[in-house]
Amino acid sequence: MPRYCLGSTNAIAFWSGAWATIPENEPARWKDGESRKTFEHVYSLLVDQGALTEPAAIFVPLCGDGKFLQHAHSKGNTVTGCDLVPLAIDRLKRQFQSSFTEHKNAQGSHEYESERVRLVCGDILKLQVREKANLIYDKDAFGAIPVAMRPAYLDKIVEMCQPGTHVFLEVKFKQTDQEHGPPFHFLRADIEKYYGERGFVLVSYNPSVYPLSNSSMNQQGFLFRYP
Ligand SMILES: C[S@@+](CC[C@H](N)C(=O)[O-])C[C@H]1O[C@@H](n2cnc3c(N)ncnc32)[C@H](O)[C@@H]1O
């Protein structure tokens, strides 16, 4: 049996519980191996490869308090993040040297806005697309989505895409405990199938974006382009 099964009714409880156990400024479990250098490197690589032309519209689904959004914003880009848990969004907001306006949208999610920043605290599936993205950075987001939600999640990703949008995706390959999650285990072929079926073209694949302290896992990286 899966360790948990996220339905629409228990996702908030599950993830709020997870966030409540993570002290501020301590790396969350899914940040294992990640450092500022990693995403600065990934960002420069995307610019160097022509996958990203600045200034761009960048979307980070299931962003948590990941520091990539603030980094991308500091380069002049417009950034959008979405996460279910208020604590995660609060911690993320504090990374920006700006004051935010807040409103509740028609879907019942709280939105926080500042210059070139939109942070939505709510279910990704309810996110209203305002601006299509040039780059989507999915860092351990798809790997956190339970099987039943995957088609709807991918539909939302597609909704955020326009011709030429790149999706940089990091998911974990697990040598043990493959049937449990999160993080859910993915083979390279699974990911290529999910994205290939929606028309994405694989630009590059990296079997190990950075080493993880848990040596039974690999952080796989995929760069896809929406046609
Ligand atoms: C594994 S963490 C990854 C966070 C971030 N991308 C990072 O790598 O630091 C997964 C995140 O997804 C959020 N989440 C889970 N289900 C969600 C949903 N349906 N809509 C929005 N956020 C969700 C959780 O609150 C959690 O912060």
The ligand as an SDF file (V2000), in Angstrom:
LIG
                    3D

 27 29  0  0  0  0  0  0  0  0999 V2000
    8.4390   17.9260   -2.6840 C   0  0  0  0  0  0  0  0  0  0  0  0
    7.9030   19.5410   -2.3080 S   0  0  0  0  0  0  0  0  0  0  0  0
    8.7910   20.4650   -3.5570 C   0  0  0  0  0  0  0  0  0  0  0  0
    8.8720   21.9500   -3.2370 C   0  0  0  0  0  0  0  0  0  0  0  0
    9.7970   22.7640   -4.1610 C   0  0  0  0  0  0  0  0  0  0  0  0
    9.4870   22.5580   -5.5670 N   0  0  0  0  0  0  0  0  0  0  0  0
   11.2500   22.4310   -3.8720 C   0  0  0  0  0  0  0  0  0  0  0  0
   11.8170   21.6180   -4.5930 O   0  0  0  0  0  0  0  0  0  0  0  0
   11.7940   22.9950   -2.9100 O   0  0  0  0  0  0  0  0  0  0  0  0
    6.2360   19.4850   -2.9340 C   0  0  0  0  0  0  0  0  0  0  0  0
    5.4210   20.7590   -2.6640 C   0  0  0  0  0  0  0  0  0  0  0  0
    4.1690   20.6230   -3.3210 O   0  0  0  0  0  0  0  0  0  0  0  0
    3.1750   21.2920   -2.5740 C   0  0  0  0  0  0  0  0  0  0  0  0
    1.8870   20.7270   -3.0570 N   0  0  0  0  0  0  0  0  0  0  0  0
    1.4650   19.4550   -2.9560 C   0  0  0  0  0  0  0  0  0  0  0  0
    0.2830   19.2860   -3.5840 N   0  0  0  0  0  0  0  0  0  0  0  0
   -0.0470   20.4870   -4.1210 C   0  0  0  0  0  0  0  0  0  0  0  0
   -1.1270   20.9670   -4.8990 C   0  0  0  0  0  0  0  0  0  0  0  0
   -2.1450   20.1570   -5.2460 N   0  0  0  0  0  0  0  0  0  0  0  0
   -1.1310   22.2550   -5.2980 N   0  0  0  0  0  0  0  0  0  0  0  0
   -0.1200   23.0870   -4.9490 C   0  0  0  0  0  0  0  0  0  0  0  0
    0.9410   22.6990   -4.2050 N   0  0  0  0  0  0  0  0  0  0  0  0
    0.9810   21.4130   -3.7960 C   0  0  0  0  0  0  0  0  0  0  0  0
    3.5590   20.9670   -1.1390 C   0  0  0  0  0  0  0  0  0  0  0  0
    3.0270   21.8810   -0.2090 O   0  0  0  0  0  0  0  0  0  0  0  0
    5.0940   21.0220   -1.2110 C   0  0  0  0  0  0  0  0  0  0  0  0
    5.5600   22.3040   -0.8610 O   0  0  0  0  0  0  0  0  0  0  0  0
  1  2  1  0
  2  3  1  0
  2 10  1  0
  3  4  1  0
  4  5  1  0
  5  6  1  0
  5  7  1  0
  7  8  2  0
  7  9  1  0
 10 11  1  0
 11 12  1  0
 11 26  1  0
 12 13  1  0
 13 14  1  0
 13 24  1  0
 14 15  1  0
 14 23  1  0
 15 16  2  0
 16 17  1  0
 17 18  1  0
 17 23  2  0
 18 19  1  0
 18 20  2  0
 20 21  1  0
 21 22  2  0
 22 23  1  0
 24 25  1  0
 24 26  1  0
 26 27  1  0
M  CHG  2   2   1   9  -1
M  END
$$$$
